[in-house]
Amino acid sequence: MKHLNPQEAWAWLQQERARSAADGSAGPLFVDVRMEIESLYVGRPPEVENIPWYEYPDLTPDPQRFAAAVEKEAGDKTRPVLLICRSGKRTLDAGAALEAAGFTHVAHVVHGFEGELNDAFRRSSLNGWRFEGLPWEQM
């Protein structure tokens, strides 16, 4: 699995989208593994698909279910997949599950969408997608 900081992930997405447009292949699949409520209300990058690693009320990952859902959306296990979560932790497990299921091009966003907690226990102040000023939207 590739570990990309937010700026690298954004550049990688743009490069993969341009490559796929040129050769007619499917572009990268950008997956937000957070719960749907997190993705909608906290904010998310544009053009991201929400496929939760786990969901409320169970809060228990099901790696096989997750991999099957990503495969259904991707259509092909060779399609590049980029994962994002809140802080870059869930994507490590989710990415490992995808690789175990046979996905060949998996990357994740280090520090995720909101980044690590600062000394005051607040996110989006040290690192992360939103901190870096990358495109995002909020419901």
Backbone bond lengths (Angstrom), bond angles and torsions (degrees), N, CA, C in turn:
res aa  C-N    CA-C-N  psi(-1)  N-CA   C-N-CA  omega(-1)  CA-C   N-CA-C  phi
1 M - - - 1.444 - - 1.525 108.44 -
2 K 1.318 114.70 135.78 1.460 120.16 175.46 1.527 109.01 -81.84
3 H 1.321 115.72 142.02 1.464 122.62 177.18 1.529 106.72 -111.84
4 L 1.327 116.87 107.37 1.459 121.74 -175.58 1.516 110.76 -114.71
5 N 1.335 116.76 130.69 1.457 117.72 173.19 1.534 107.41 -69.32
6 P 1.323 118.91 166.46 1.464 119.71 -175.27 1.534 114.74 -54.36
7 Q 1.322 117.43 -43.48 1.471 119.44 179.36 1.530 111.31 -64.08
8 E 1.326 116.94 -42.16 1.467 120.68 177.40 1.524 110.73 -64.11
9 A 1.329 116.72 -39.90 1.469 120.80 179.88 1.525 110.58 -63.49
10 W 1.326 117.37 -43.14 1.459 121.42 178.82 1.536 110.39 -62.67
11 A 1.328 116.65 -44.97 1.469 120.78 178.35 1.526 110.61 -63.38
12 W 1.341 117.00 -41.78 1.462 121.80 178.80 1.524 110.59 -61.79
13 L 1.349 117.03 -43.97 1.469 120.35 178.02 1.522 111.00 -58.95
14 Q 1.320 116.57 -46.16 1.465 120.21 -178.96 1.533 111.25 -63.12
15 Q 1.330 116.08 -42.35 1.464 121.15 179.24 1.529 110.70 -63.62
16 E 1.333 117.27 -46.21 1.467 121.09 -179.57 1.524 111.57 -66.13
17 R 1.323 117.40 -37.21 1.472 120.59 177.69 1.520 110.86 -66.14
18 A 1.326 117.00 -40.38 1.466 120.84 178.07 1.525 110.62 -66.28
19 R 1.334 116.58 -42.34 1.463 120.46 178.76 1.520 110.86 -61.36
20 S 1.314 117.06 -44.75 1.464 120.54 -177.90 1.528 111.08 -68.14
21 A 1.326 116.89 -34.95 1.461 119.75 177.03 1.531 110.48 -65.55
22 A 1.329 115.98 -35.95 1.464 120.79 -178.87 1.529 112.37 -73.61
23 D 1.339 116.48 -39.07 1.467 117.79 -175.93 1.531 113.89 -102.89
24 G 1.333 117.18 -0.26 1.460 120.45 176.37 1.521 114.98 78.62
25 S 1.311 117.07 9.70 1.468 119.54 179.15 1.533 109.80 -85.74
26 A 1.317 115.54 168.87 1.457 120.13 176.77 1.530 108.45 -67.89
27 G 1.299 115.77 136.97 1.460 120.16 177.98 1.514 110.64 -72.64
28 P 1.310 116.75 177.40 1.462 120.27 -179.54 1.525 110.48 -65.50
29 L 1.301 115.85 150.52 1.456 121.91 174.56 1.523 107.11 -99.00
30 F 1.313 116.78 119.29 1.457 123.25 -179.63 1.527 106.48 -101.20
31 V 1.332 117.15 117.03 1.458 122.36 -172.94 1.524 111.48 -118.77
32 D 1.326 115.50 125.27 1.461 122.68 172.31 1.522 106.19 -93.23
33 V 1.327 117.21 115.95 1.462 121.31 -175.28 1.533 112.63 -91.70
34 R 1.338 117.27 2.36 1.466 120.07 178.36 1.530 110.39 -71.41
35 M 1.317 115.72 164.07 1.455 119.93 174.04 1.523 108.41 -60.54
36 E 1.311 116.47 150.67 1.461 120.41 -176.65 1.528 112.20 -55.71
37 I 1.312 117.61 -40.49 1.463 120.87 -178.67 1.531 111.25 -62.69
38 E 1.336 117.29 -37.63 1.470 120.74 176.88 1.521 110.34 -62.98
39 S 1.315 115.05 -48.08 1.457 120.97 -176.92 1.530 111.54 -61.63
40 L 1.318 116.59 -42.03 1.465 120.50 -177.19 1.523 113.06 -73.19
41 Y 1.321 117.10 -45.97 1.459 119.88 -171.33 1.518 115.08 -92.28
42 V 1.316 117.96 -29.94 1.462 120.33 179.07 1.521 110.02 -83.07
43 G 1.315 116.40 -32.35 1.453 122.38 -178.78 1.516 110.30 121.78
44 R 1.327 115.12 162.49 1.461 120.55 -178.40 1.523 109.61 -158.69
45 P 1.327 116.44 158.10 1.456 119.01 174.28 1.528 110.08 -66.85
46 P 1.317 118.23 153.19 1.461 119.73 176.19 1.534 110.18 -68.70
47 E 1.316 115.36 154.61 1.463 122.94 175.80 1.528 113.14 60.84
48 V 1.322 116.71 31.90 1.450 121.25 177.30 1.530 108.25 -105.14
49 E 1.311 116.61 141.72 1.467 122.27 176.19 1.517 108.26 -96.15
50 N 1.317 117.10 132.95 1.459 120.56 178.27 1.523 109.51 -91.80
51 I 1.332 116.12 111.97 1.456 123.49 173.84 1.524 105.59 -130.11
52 P 1.340 117.33 94.56 1.464 120.55 -173.06 1.530 113.60 -63.03
53 W 1.319 114.94 140.06 1.462 122.21 172.53 1.529 108.41 -68.32
54 Y 1.320 116.30 -39.24 1.462 122.92 171.13 1.512 107.50 -147.99
55 E 1.318 116.73 165.15 1.457 120.85 -176.30 1.520 109.46 -138.96
56 Y 1.305 115.50 157.23 1.452 123.20 176.63 1.529 108.80 -70.21
57 P 1.298 123.21 142.76 1.450 127.72 7.63 1.530 113.67 -94.39
58 D 1.352 118.21 -8.25 1.470 120.73 -174.89 1.529 112.63 -65.84
59 L 1.339 115.52 -45.96 1.464 122.29 -175.79 1.528 111.33 55.61
60 T 1.332 115.52 32.73 1.459 122.16 -179.30 1.524 108.91 -120.41
61 P 1.319 118.23 119.60 1.460 119.89 178.75 1.530 111.94 -64.46
62 D 1.321 114.69 145.72 1.460 122.57 172.44 1.528 105.92 -127.53
63 P 1.342 117.27 89.59 1.465 120.44 -173.64 1.529 113.94 -55.00
64 Q 1.320 118.62 -39.20 1.466 120.63 -179.39 1.534 111.07 -67.28
65 R 1.338 116.70 -42.51 1.460 119.99 177.81 1.526 110.50 -62.66
66 F 1.320 115.47 -43.74 1.456 120.25 179.96 1.532 110.88 -61.13
67 A 1.327 116.91 -49.69 1.470 120.92 -179.50 1.527 110.98 -60.67
68 A 1.329 117.46 -39.87 1.465 120.79 178.73 1.529 111.00 -65.13
69 A 1.333 117.05 -39.96 1.465 120.45 178.91 1.529 111.24 -66.37
70 V 1.316 117.14 -40.08 1.465 120.30 178.00 1.527 109.81 -67.68
71 E 1.320 117.29 -41.72 1.468 120.00 178.46 1.531 110.96 -61.47
72 K 1.317 116.88 -40.94 1.469 120.32 178.23 1.526 110.70 -60.96
73 E 1.321 116.84 -43.02 1.467 121.20 179.82 1.533 111.50 -71.67
74 A 1.330 116.74 -40.08 1.470 121.54 -177.21 1.527 111.90 -73.67
75 G 1.328 115.95 -37.45 1.459 119.76 -178.11 1.511 113.78 82.23
76 D 1.332 117.20 -13.16 1.457 121.09 -174.99 1.529 108.00 -164.10
77 K 1.313 117.04 132.37 1.468 120.36 -178.46 1.523 113.57 -73.78
78 T 1.335 117.49 -6.80 1.464 119.88 175.91 1.532 112.02 -93.07
79 R 1.322 117.32 -6.37 1.466 120.36 178.53 1.533 108.73 -68.04
80 P 1.320 118.58 133.12 1.466 120.60 178.09 1.529 111.18 -61.01
81 V 1.333 115.83 135.31 1.462 122.38 -179.48 1.529 108.44 -125.19
82 L 1.330 115.65 129.38 1.456 122.28 174.69 1.521 107.61 -114.89
83 L 1.323 116.91 128.56 1.454 123.12 -178.26 1.524 111.24 -109.02
84 I 1.337 115.57 142.50 1.461 121.24 174.70 1.527 108.41 -138.67
85 C 1.333 116.01 145.73 1.463 122.23 174.50 1.525 107.01 -138.98
86 R 1.314 117.66 -158.74 1.462 120.38 -178.55 1.522 111.68 -70.08
87 S 1.353 116.66 -51.24 1.461 119.25 -171.86 1.528 114.39 -128.05
88 G 1.317 117.50 3.84 1.461 120.17 179.50 1.511 114.36 92.50
89 K 1.323 117.87 7.09 1.469 120.97 -179.12 1.535 112.07 -91.84
90 R 1.331 117.25 -50.17 1.469 120.48 -179.83 1.519 111.70 -60.06
91 T 1.328 116.08 -33.83 1.461 119.02 -177.39 1.523 112.45 -66.41
92 L 1.314 117.61 -25.46 1.467 119.71 176.97 1.524 110.31 -63.73
93 D 1.332 116.94 -47.51 1.466 120.65 178.58 1.526 110.98 -69.04
94 A 1.326 116.86 -42.26 1.458 120.65 -179.84 1.532 110.78 -63.29
95 G 1.319 116.37 -41.99 1.464 120.36 178.14 1.514 112.02 -64.31
96 A 1.328 116.33 -41.22 1.471 120.16 177.09 1.522 110.41 -61.67
97 A 1.332 117.26 -39.08 1.473 120.63 178.11 1.525 110.73 -64.27
98 L 1.329 116.75 -40.18 1.475 119.46 178.58 1.522 111.15 -65.61
99 E 1.321 116.61 -43.44 1.464 119.08 178.59 1.527 110.89 -64.04
100 A 1.315 118.10 -39.67 1.471 121.30 177.68 1.525 110.98 -63.84
101 A 1.348 116.42 -28.57 1.461 121.17 179.17 1.528 112.29 -84.89
102 G 1.337 117.55 -2.14 1.457 120.61 175.65 1.512 116.89 105.13
103 F 1.326 118.25 5.34 1.465 119.93 175.83 1.531 108.11 -69.31
104 T 1.333 115.73 137.69 1.465 119.55 -171.95 1.533 114.95 -103.43
105 H 1.330 118.66 -18.91 1.471 121.80 -177.56 1.522 109.45 -131.26
106 V 1.335 115.98 85.53 1.464 121.57 -177.27 1.529 108.80 -116.95
107 A 1.328 115.10 134.79 1.462 121.80 175.76 1.521 108.11 -136.59
108 H 1.330 116.06 158.48 1.463 119.33 175.63 1.516 109.82 -137.92
109 V 1.339 114.41 158.02 1.460 121.64 -179.96 1.523 108.46 -89.86
110 V 1.339 115.67 110.12 1.457 121.42 175.65 1.534 107.91 -62.36
111 H 1.302 117.66 135.39 1.464 126.09 -177.72 1.521 112.99 74.96
112 G 1.331 118.93 -4.94 1.459 122.33 172.77 1.513 115.38 59.51
113 F 1.328 114.74 -154.78 1.460 121.54 -176.04 1.530 111.95 -79.16
114 E 1.331 116.85 -43.55 1.465 120.62 -175.09 1.521 114.60 -100.60
115 G 1.326 118.18 -17.66 1.451 121.01 178.00 1.519 114.17 81.93
116 E 1.312 113.80 -175.11 1.458 121.57 -177.49 1.530 110.88 -78.54
117 L 1.325 115.51 161.49 1.456 121.34 175.79 1.531 110.60 -75.03
118 N 1.333 115.80 140.37 1.461 119.28 173.74 1.533 108.99 -88.35
119 D 1.318 117.87 -173.39 1.465 121.70 -178.15 1.525 112.50 -64.19
120 A 1.335 117.73 -22.06 1.467 121.99 178.60 1.537 110.86 -95.36
121 F 1.330 116.97 11.92 1.466 123.67 179.30 1.528 112.62 63.06
122 R 1.328 116.48 38.33 1.462 122.10 176.94 1.526 108.82 -117.17
123 R 1.307 114.43 145.60 1.460 120.70 177.97 1.529 110.18 -99.58
124 S 1.318 116.08 174.60 1.472 124.38 178.95 1.521 112.30 63.50
125 S 1.332 117.12 24.65 1.459 120.35 178.42 1.526 112.23 -121.44
126 L 1.336 117.67 -10.63 1.465 121.40 -179.69 1.525 112.36 -115.84
127 N 1.312 115.25 -43.88 1.466 120.56 -174.79 1.527 108.94 -164.68
128 G 1.303 116.56 -176.58 1.459 121.25 -179.58 1.523 112.32 108.55
129 W 1.324 115.12 166.87 1.462 123.27 -177.01 1.522 111.37 -55.99
130 R 1.318 116.70 -51.17 1.468 121.02 -177.02 1.524 110.73 -67.05
131 F 1.338 117.82 -41.68 1.460 122.10 178.62 1.525 110.93 -58.51
132 E 1.329 116.83 -37.46 1.467 121.60 -178.23 1.527 113.03 -74.90
133 G 1.333 117.29 -4.75 1.460 120.52 177.51 1.523 113.44 76.64
134 L 1.323 116.90 22.33 1.460 120.45 178.66 1.528 109.98 -78.26
135 P 1.331 117.75 160.30 1.473 119.63 -176.88 1.515 112.49 -58.54
136 W 1.340 115.34 137.07 1.457 121.19 175.11 1.519 109.07 -156.40
137 E 1.318 114.26 162.51 1.454 121.08 -179.04 1.527 108.01 -135.98
138 Q 1.331 114.84 159.76 1.453 120.17 -179.29 1.516 108.30 -141.46
139 M 1.316 115.69 141.97 1.463 120.87 -178.62 1.510 110.48 -68.67
